[in-house]
Amino acid sequence: MVHLRSRRRLALAVPVVLSLTASLGFLPASASAAERAEATVQDTEAPKLAYVVNTNADHRTIASVKKAIAAADGSVVATYEKIGVIVVHSANPAFAERIRTVRGVQSAGATRTAPLTAAGTTDEGAAEILSAEAAARTAKASEAAGAGEPLEADQWDLRAIGADKAAEINPGSDKVTVAVIDTGVDDTHPDLAPNFSASQSANCVGGKADTSEGAWRPYTAEDYHGTHVAGEIAAARNGIGVAGVAPGVKVAGIKVSDPDNGLFYPESVVCAFVFAADHGVEITNNSYYVDPWLYNCMDDPDQRAIVDAVNRAQLYAQKKGTLHLASAGNSNHDLDSDAIVDDSSPDDSTPVERTIDPHECFDVPTQLPGVVTVSATGVQNLKSYYSSYGKGVVDVAAPGGDRLYQIPDTPSKNGRILSTMPNNQYGFLQGTSMASPHAAGVAALLKSKYPYAGPAELQALLKAQADNPGCPASYDQDGDGTQDATCEGGSRVNGFYGFGIVNALRAVK
């Protein structure tokens, strides 16, 4: 099973105190990535790591730094001169430390803690494929209800935000493209093929864009995450299967998941943001966190370099007119609290438990400036039990599903989100991974209505059209007498829903 880095445990913040001491043979969390990688390899040959080197964005400086990279036993994989980011491979354990002393280098660090061929950790869980019997029942129910698509009766999420009615007014413009930065998109799916933009799609794994035919497709059917997300945004209303929130817009796929372990490494995401910007993408959806750190702390030079590189890339895209949306995470973390325990990082080697301040350690890309952070809701318009939250962090909310406590009255009685899967299939998933594309679809509808709106204006419009239910009087979903999360704020802005749950119908009116 591929290791999908969907928004399982997304939590944004910046520099944390890495205070764990070595125990049980583990290296301390403050050990450099090169030291950690060296400890995992027993042979005499030094392991090769990937690095980002961030410099002044001018040709002369970059040329000089490249000479220093070669002198430090590094090989350049890709150069993003417009943002001053260089992707490097090196087997020199002292590479990062040495290159940080070079004139013009502003930050540099390893983008992983294990060798380039190392495996990762387990994924968030398998999807539930819609059976033929269930599909037949749903199709019959959809027809009886007068729904437009055969499986639409199970799409409670569309009705929750008025997307079904919005499509009758304005399904979105084919001049607007949402790029799904993810595990790849199966553009041969009959619900996606009509709206797929191959010219704006690529494989960015490793930090260099591959635009050859089909490079953007998932490696296997188990890499279903990106295809599911794409369908939520723009599955066509063509009488086949399901419908997306914005069934008239274009959708592109930019694959960033590593083929060996499914992880989303920084250099791949840098490539994706720059590619999207340079190919006229108006909106990106980011249902993941950048591996290997759930939180990137600015007092760690490697993690600081990761934040720097990815932030440069996403800001570059914003300046070129691209709005980014990202999921808030699936750990039920309060991202506005004083401390959060991260026991999953780094996820490409041996995790070491650490306590971080979410105001000082950043979840990337969700917590980067200008990125719209999206929490998840269920059919009752209540925060999903798993969704992370936080006043001042969450911008808007959207349907992500809740299989435990918010069960819809639909043919499948499934509280999760139904969408497209590779190989012409359909399946149910839940997570803030599913919430973000719903918000991205609404943003695409707004961009269709206001084609000259830039990222900042588009974000303001997205917040303005949202419906805020306010903080619930109680959030004890399992009924054990203990509050499962605390919502801070009022009816205008709060930690559960930000400015509110997105509303597709209001967006097109």
C-alpha positions as CSV (number, residue, x, y, z in Angstrom):
1,M,0.0,0.0,0.0
2,V,1.4,3.4,-0.9
3,H,2.1,5.8,1.9
4,L,-0.3,8.7,1.2
5,R,0.7,11.9,2.9
6,S,-2.8,13.3,2.8
7,R,-3.8,15.7,5.5
8,R,-3.7,13.1,8.2
9,R,-2.0,15.1,10.9
10,L,-1.4,18.5,9.5
11,A,-0.4,21.1,12.0
12,L,1.1,24.4,11.1
13,A,3.6,26.3,13.0
14,V,7.2,27.3,13.1
15,P,10.5,26.7,15.0
16,V,10.2,24.3,17.9
17,V,12.5,23.5,20.7
18,L,14.1,20.1,19.9
19,S,14.8,19.1,23.4
20,L,14.6,15.3,23.3
21,T,17.6,13.5,24.5
22,A,18.9,10.3,23.1
23,S,17.4,7.1,24.4
24,L,16.9,3.5,23.3
25,G,19.6,4.1,20.7
26,F,17.8,6.9,18.9
27,L,19.7,10.0,17.9
28,P,18.4,13.3,19.5
29,A,16.0,15.3,17.4
30,S,18.5,18.0,17.1
31,A,20.9,15.8,15.2
32,S,21.5,16.9,11.7
33,A,19.8,15.1,8.8
34,A,23.2,13.9,7.6
35,E,24.0,12.4,11.0
36,R,20.7,10.7,11.2
37,A,21.1,9.2,7.7
38,E,24.6,8.1,8.5
39,A,23.4,6.3,11.5
40,T,20.9,4.3,9.4
41,V,23.5,3.0,6.9
42,Q,25.9,0.4,8.1
43,D,28.1,0.0,5.0
44,T,31.2,2.1,4.3
45,E,29.7,4.2,1.5
46,A,28.2,7.4,2.8
47,P,24.5,7.8,2.0
48,K,23.3,10.3,-0.5
49,L,20.8,12.9,0.6
50,A,18.8,15.6,-1.2
51,Y,19.3,19.3,-0.1
52,V,17.8,22.7,-0.9
53,V,20.2,25.6,-1.1
54,N,18.5,29.0,-0.9
55,T,20.4,32.0,-2.2
56,N,20.0,35.5,-3.4
57,A,17.9,35.3,-6.6
58,D,20.4,36.7,-9.1
59,H,22.4,34.9,-11.8
60,R,25.9,35.9,-10.5
61,T,25.3,34.7,-7.0
62,I,23.7,31.4,-8.1
63,A,26.6,30.8,-10.5
64,S,29.1,31.3,-7.7
65,V,27.1,29.1,-5.3
66,K,27.0,26.3,-7.9
67,K,30.8,26.3,-8.0
68,A,30.9,26.0,-4.2
69,I,28.3,23.2,-4.4
70,A,30.6,21.2,-6.7
71,A,33.6,21.9,-4.4
72,A,31.6,20.5,-1.5
73,D,30.9,17.3,-3.4
74,G,27.4,18.2,-4.4
75,S,25.6,17.7,-7.7
76,V,22.9,20.1,-8.9
77,V,19.6,18.5,-9.8
78,A,17.6,21.6,-10.5
79,T,18.0,25.3,-10.3
80,Y,15.1,27.7,-9.8
81,E,16.9,31.0,-10.5
82,K,13.8,33.1,-10.2
83,I,13.4,32.3,-6.5
84,G,17.0,31.4,-5.7
85,V,16.4,27.7,-4.9
86,I,18.9,25.0,-5.9
87,V,18.2,21.3,-5.5
88,V,21.3,19.3,-4.7
89,H,22.3,15.7,-4.1
90,S,25.4,14.9,-2.0
91,A,26.9,12.1,-0.1
92,N,29.1,14.5,1.9
93,P,27.9,14.4,5.5
94,A,29.3,17.9,6.0
95,F,27.7,19.3,2.8
96,A,25.0,21.4,4.5
97,E,27.3,22.8,7.2
98,R,29.9,23.7,4.6
99,I,27.6,25.3,2.1
100,R,25.9,27.5,4.7
101,T,29.2,29.4,5.1
102,V,29.3,30.3,1.4
103,R,28.6,33.9,0.5
104,G,25.1,34.5,-0.9
105,V,23.7,31.4,0.7
106,Q,20.8,32.4,2.9
107,S,19.8,28.9,4.1
108,A,20.5,25.3,3.2
109,G,19.6,21.9,4.6
110,A,18.7,18.3,3.9
111,T,15.2,17.6,2.7
112,R,15.2,14.2,4.3
113,T,16.8,12.2,7.1
114,A,17.3,8.9,5.3
115,P,19.1,8.1,2.0
116,L,17.4,8.8,-1.3
117,T,16.1,5.2,-1.6
118,A,14.8,4.8,2.0
119,A,11.2,3.7,2.6
120,G,8.7,5.7,4.6
121,T,5.8,5.1,7.0
122,T,2.3,3.8,6.7
123,D,-0.6,5.7,5.1
124,E,-3.8,7.0,6.6
125,G,-5.9,4.0,5.5
126,A,-7.6,2.5,2.5
127,A,-10.5,3.9,0.6
128,E,-13.8,2.2,0.5
129,I,-14.6,1.4,-3.1
130,L,-18.3,1.8,-4.1
131,S,-19.5,-1.7,-4.9
132,A,-21.5,-2.5,-8.0
133,E,-24.6,-3.2,-5.8
134,A,-24.3,0.0,-3.9
135,A,-23.7,1.9,-7.2
136,A,-26.9,0.4,-8.6
137,R,-28.9,1.4,-5.5
138,T,-27.4,4.9,-5.6
139,A,-28.1,5.3,-9.3
140,K,-31.7,4.3,-8.8
141,A,-32.1,6.7,-5.9
142,S,-30.5,9.5,-7.9
143,E,-32.8,9.0,-10.8
144,A,-35.9,9.0,-8.5
145,A,-34.7,12.2,-6.9
146,G,-34.0,13.8,-10.2
147,A,-30.3,14.2,-9.5
148,G,-28.2,14.9,-12.6
149,E,-25.4,12.3,-12.1
150,P,-26.0,8.5,-11.5
151,L,-24.2,8.5,-8.1
152,E,-25.1,12.0,-7.0
153,A,-27.6,10.8,-4.4
154,D,-24.6,9.7,-2.3
155,Q,-22.9,13.1,-2.7
156,W,-24.4,14.8,0.4
157,D,-21.4,17.1,0.4
158,L,-22.5,18.9,-2.8
159,R,-25.9,19.6,-1.3
160,A,-24.4,20.7,1.9
161,I,-22.7,23.7,0.2
162,G,-25.3,24.2,-2.6
163,A,-23.0,23.0,-5.3
164,D,-25.7,21.0,-7.1
165,K,-27.8,24.2,-7.4
166,A,-24.8,26.4,-8.2
167,A,-24.0,24.2,-11.2
168,E,-27.4,25.1,-12.7
169,I,-26.4,28.8,-12.6
170,N,-22.7,28.7,-13.3
171,P,-20.7,25.4,-13.4
172,G,-17.4,27.4,-13.7
173,S,-15.3,28.6,-16.6
174,D,-13.0,26.4,-18.6
175,K,-10.6,29.3,-18.5
176,V,-9.9,28.5,-14.8
177,T,-7.6,25.7,-13.9
178,V,-7.2,24.1,-10.5
179,A,-3.9,22.1,-10.2
180,V,-4.0,19.1,-7.8
181,I,-0.6,18.8,-6.2
182,D,-0.7,15.2,-5.1
183,T,-0.1,11.6,-5.9
184,G,-1.1,12.0,-9.6
185,V,-4.4,12.2,-11.4
186,D,-5.8,9.5,-13.7
187,D,-6.9,11.7,-16.6
188,T,-8.4,8.7,-18.4
189,H,-11.3,8.5,-15.9
190,P,-14.5,9.3,-17.9
191,D,-15.5,11.9,-15.2
192,L,-12.1,13.7,-15.4
193,A,-11.1,13.4,-19.1
194,P,-13.5,16.2,-20.3
195,N,-12.0,18.7,-17.9
196,F,-8.4,17.6,-17.7
197,S,-5.6,20.0,-18.8
198,A,-2.6,18.0,-19.9
199,S,-0.7,21.1,-20.8
200,Q,-0.7,22.3,-17.2
201,S,0.2,18.9,-15.7
202,A,3.6,17.3,-14.8
203,N,5.5,14.9,-12.7
204,C,7.6,17.0,-10.3
205,V,9.1,14.1,-8.2
206,G,12.7,14.8,-7.4
207,G,12.5,18.5,-8.1
208,K,12.5,18.6,-11.9
209,A,9.3,18.7,-14.0
210,D,8.6,15.9,-16.4
211,T,5.8,16.8,-18.9
212,S,5.9,13.7,-21.1
213,E,2.6,12.1,-21.9
214,G,1.0,10.6,-18.8
215,A,3.8,11.5,-16.4
216,W,1.2,13.1,-14.1
217,R,-0.7,9.8,-13.7
218,P,-0.6,7.8,-10.4
219,Y,2.0,5.0,-10.2
220,T,-0.6,2.4,-9.3
221,A,-4.3,2.2,-8.4
222,E,-3.3,2.5,-4.8
223,D,-2.1,6.0,-5.4
224,Y,-5.7,7.1,-5.5
225,H,-5.5,10.2,-3.4
226,G,-5.0,12.8,-6.2
227,T,-7.6,11.3,-8.5
228,H,-10.2,11.4,-5.7
229,V,-9.3,15.0,-5.0
230,A,-9.5,16.0,-8.6
231,G,-13.0,14.5,-8.9
232,E,-14.2,16.5,-5.9
233,I,-13.1,19.7,-7.6
234,A,-14.1,19.2,-11.3
235,A,-15.7,15.8,-12.1
236,A,-17.8,16.7,-15.2
237,R,-21.6,16.7,-15.2
238,N,-21.8,14.3,-18.2
239,G,-24.2,11.7,-17.0
240,I,-21.4,9.5,-15.7
241,G,-20.7,8.7,-12.1
242,V,-20.3,11.8,-9.9
243,A,-20.1,15.6,-10.1
244,G,-17.5,18.0,-8.9
245,V,-18.1,21.3,-7.0
246,A,-17.0,23.2,-10.1
247,P,-17.8,20.8,-13.0
248,G,-17.0,23.4,-15.7
249,V,-13.5,24.3,-14.7
250,K,-10.3,22.6,-15.8
251,V,-8.2,20.4,-13.5
252,A,-4.5,19.5,-13.8
253,G,-2.4,17.0,-12.0
254,I,1.1,17.7,-10.6
255,K,2.5,14.6,-9.1
256,V,4.9,15.0,-6.2
257,S,4.7,11.6,-4.3
258,D,7.9,9.7,-4.2
259,P,7.7,6.3,-6.0
260,D,9.6,4.4,-3.3
261,N,7.6,5.6,-0.3
262,G,4.8,7.9,-1.3
263,L,6.3,10.8,0.6
264,F,6.0,14.5,-0.5
265,Y,9.5,15.9,-0.3
266,P,10.2,19.6,-0.3
267,E,12.1,19.7,-3.6
268,S,9.1,18.1,-5.4
269,V,6.7,20.6,-3.9
270,V,9.0,23.5,-4.9
271,C,8.9,22.3,-8.4
272,A,5.1,21.9,-8.3
273,F,4.4,25.5,-7.2
274,V,6.8,27.0,-9.7
275,F,5.4,24.8,-12.5
276,A,1.9,25.8,-11.7
277,A,2.8,29.5,-11.7
278,D,4.7,29.3,-15.0
279,H,1.8,27.4,-16.7
280,G,-1.0,29.8,-15.8
281,V,-2.7,27.8,-13.1
282,E,-5.1,30.0,-11.1
283,I,-5.6,27.8,-8.1
284,T,-3.7,24.9,-6.4
285,N,-5.0,22.3,-4.0
286,N,-2.6,21.0,-1.4
287,S,-4.0,18.0,0.6
288,Y,-0.8,17.0,2.2
289,Y,2.0,18.2,4.4
290,V,5.6,18.3,3.2
291,D,7.6,15.4,4.5
292,P,9.5,14.4,6.5
293,W,8.6,16.8,9.2
294,L,5.0,17.3,10.4
295,Y,6.2,20.6,11.9
296,N,9.2,22.5,10.6
297,C,11.0,24.4,13.3
298,M,13.0,27.4,12.5
299,D,15.7,26.8,15.1
300,D,16.7,23.7,13.1
301,P,18.8,24.7,10.0
302,D,17.5,21.8,7.9
303,Q,13.9,22.5,8.7
304,R,14.4,26.3,8.3
305,A,15.8,25.7,4.8
306,I,12.7,23.6,3.9
307,V,10.3,26.3,5.0
308,D,12.4,28.9,3.1
309,A,12.5,26.9,-0.1
310,V,8.8,26.0,-0.2
311,N,7.7,29.5,0.9
312,R,9.7,31.1,-1.9
313,A,8.0,28.8,-4.4
314,Q,4.5,29.4,-3.2
315,L,5.0,33.1,-2.9
316,Y,6.4,33.2,-6.4
317,A,3.2,31.5,-7.6
318,Q,1.0,34.0,-5.6
319,K,2.8,36.9,-7.3
320,K,2.0,35.4,-10.6
321,G,-1.7,35.1,-9.7
322,T,-2.1,31.7,-8.2
323,L,-4.2,31.1,-5.0
324,H,-3.2,28.1,-2.8
325,L,-5.6,26.1,-0.6
326,A,-4.4,23.5,1.9
327,S,-6.0,21.1,4.4
328,A,-5.7,21.7,8.1
329,G,-4.8,18.2,9.2
330,N,-6.4,15.2,10.7
331,S,-5.1,15.0,14.3
332,N,-7.8,17.1,16.0
333,H,-4.9,19.4,17.0
334,D,-5.6,23.0,18.2
335,L,-3.1,24.9,16.1
336,D,-3.5,27.9,18.3
337,S,-2.6,26.1,21.5
338,D,0.6,26.5,23.5
339,A,2.0,23.0,22.8
340,I,1.5,20.0,20.5
341,V,3.1,16.6,20.7
342,D,4.6,15.5,17.4
343,D,5.5,11.8,17.6
344,S,5.6,11.1,13.8
345,S,8.6,13.1,12.7
346,P,10.8,12.5,10.8
347,D,8.6,10.0,8.9
348,D,11.3,8.8,6.5
349,S,13.5,7.3,9.3
350,T,12.9,6.8,13.1
351,P,10.4,9.3,14.5
352,V,11.4,11.0,17.8
353,E,8.7,12.5,20.0
354,R,9.0,16.2,20.6
355,T,6.7,18.9,21.9
356,I,6.4,21.9,19.7
357,D,4.8,25.4,20.0
358,P,2.5,25.7,16.9
359,H,3.2,29.4,16.8
360,E,6.9,28.8,16.2
361,C,7.0,25.6,14.1
362,F,5.3,25.5,10.7
363,D,3.2,22.9,9.0
364,V,4.2,23.3,5.3
365,P,2.5,24.5,3.1
366,T,-0.7,25.0,5.1
367,Q,0.7,27.6,7.5
368,L,2.7,29.6,5.0
369,P,1.6,33.2,4.3
370,G,-1.3,33.6,1.9
371,V,-2.2,30.0,1.9
372,V,-5.9,29.3,2.7
373,T,-6.2,26.7,5.5
374,V,-9.3,24.5,5.4
375,S,-10.8,22.5,8.2
376,A,-13.3,19.6,7.7
377,T,-17.1,19.3,8.4
378,G,-19.6,16.5,8.2
379,V,-23.2,16.3,7.0
380,Q,-24.4,18.2,10.1
381,N,-22.1,21.2,9.4
382,L,-20.2,20.3,12.5
383,K,-16.4,20.0,12.7
384,S,-15.3,16.5,11.8
385,Y,-14.0,14.6,14.8
386,Y,-10.5,14.3,13.3
387,S,-10.1,17.8,11.9
388,S,-7.4,20.0,13.3
389,Y,-8.5,23.6,14.0
390,G,-7.4,26.8,15.6
391,K,-8.4,30.4,15.8
392,G,-6.4,32.6,13.5
393,V,-5.1,29.5,11.6
394,V,-8.2,28.1,9.9
395,D,-9.5,30.3,7.2
396,V,-12.6,28.4,6.0
397,A,-14.2,25.0,6.4
398,A,-15.7,22.6,3.9
399,P,-17.2,19.1,3.8
400,G,-14.5,16.4,4.5
401,G,-16.7,13.7,5.9
402,D,-17.3,12.1,9.3
403,R,-17.9,8.4,9.3
404,L,-18.4,8.1,13.1
405,Y,-20.8,10.8,14.2
406,Q,-22.3,12.5,11.2
407,I,-24.1,9.9,9.0
408,P,-26.1,11.2,6.1
409,D,-29.5,9.8,5.0
410,T,-28.2,8.7,1.6
411,P,-28.4,5.3,-0.2
412,S,-25.0,4.2,1.1
413,K,-25.4,5.8,4.5
414,N,-21.8,6.7,4.2
415,G,-20.5,9.8,6.0
416,R,-17.4,10.0,3.9
417,I,-16.9,11.7,0.5
418,L,-17.6,9.9,-2.8
419,S,-15.4,10.7,-5.7
420,T,-13.4,9.4,-8.6
421,M,-10.7,6.7,-8.3
422,P,-8.2,5.3,-10.8
423,N,-9.2,2.8,-13.3
424,N,-12.7,4.2,-13.8
425,Q,-13.7,3.5,-10.2
426,Y,-15.4,5.5,-7.4
427,G,-14.7,5.4,-3.7
428,F,-15.3,7.0,-0.3
429,L,-12.6,8.9,1.6
430,Q,-12.7,11.3,4.5
431,G,-10.2,13.8,5.8
432,T,-9.3,17.4,5.6
433,S,-7.7,16.2,2.3
434,M,-11.3,16.1,1.1
435,A,-12.3,19.5,2.6
436,S,-9.6,21.5,0.8
437,P,-10.7,20.5,-2.7
438,H,-14.3,21.5,-1.9
439,A,-13.0,24.9,-0.9
440,A,-10.8,25.0,-4.0
441,G,-13.9,24.2,-6.2
442,V,-15.7,27.1,-4.7
443,A,-12.7,29.4,-5.2
444,A,-12.7,28.2,-8.8
445,L,-16.3,29.3,-9.1
446,L,-15.4,32.7,-7.7
447,K,-12.5,33.0,-10.1
448,S,-14.9,32.2,-12.9
449,K,-17.2,35.0,-11.8
450,Y,-14.5,37.4,-11.1
451,P,-11.7,36.6,-13.6
452,Y,-9.6,39.6,-12.7
453,A,-9.5,38.8,-9.0
454,G,-6.0,38.2,-7.7
455,P,-5.1,35.7,-5.0
456,A,-5.7,38.1,-2.1
457,E,-9.0,39.3,-3.4
458,L,-10.1,35.8,-4.2
459,Q,-9.3,34.7,-0.7
460,A,-11.3,37.6,0.6
461,L,-14.3,36.7,-1.6
462,L,-14.0,33.0,-0.4
463,K,-14.2,34.2,3.2
464,A,-17.0,36.6,2.5
465,Q,-19.4,34.0,1.0
466,A,-18.9,31.5,3.7
467,D,-21.6,30.6,6.2
468,N,-20.4,30.5,9.8
469,P,-22.5,28.3,12.2
470,G,-20.6,29.7,15.2
471,C,-19.0,27.7,17.9
472,P,-21.2,24.8,19.1
473,A,-22.5,24.9,22.7
474,S,-20.9,21.5,23.2
475,Y,-18.4,19.3,21.3
476,D,-18.6,16.0,23.1
477,Q,-19.2,13.8,20.1
478,D,-18.5,10.4,21.8
479,G,-20.8,11.3,24.7
480,D,-18.2,10.5,27.4
481,G,-18.8,13.9,29.2
482,T,-15.5,15.4,28.0
483,Q,-15.2,18.0,25.4
484,D,-13.3,16.6,22.4
485,A,-12.2,20.0,21.2
486,T,-12.6,23.6,22.3
487,C,-13.8,26.2,19.8
488,E,-12.6,29.7,20.4
489,G,-14.1,32.8,18.8
490,G,-17.5,34.1,17.8
491,S,-20.1,33.8,15.0
492,R,-18.0,35.8,12.5
493,V,-14.6,34.0,13.0
494,N,-13.7,31.1,15.1
495,G,-11.2,28.2,15.4
496,F,-13.5,25.4,14.1
497,Y,-14.6,27.1,10.9
498,G,-12.5,30.2,10.4
499,F,-14.8,32.6,8.5
500,G,-17.3,29.8,7.8
501,I,-18.2,26.8,5.7
502,V,-17.9,27.6,2.0
503,N,-21.0,28.1,0.0
504,A,-21.0,27.3,-3.8
505,L,-24.4,28.7,-4.4
506,R,-23.7,32.0,-2.8
507,A,-20.4,32.2,-4.8
508,V,-22.2,32.1,-8.1
509,K,-25.1,34.3,-7.3
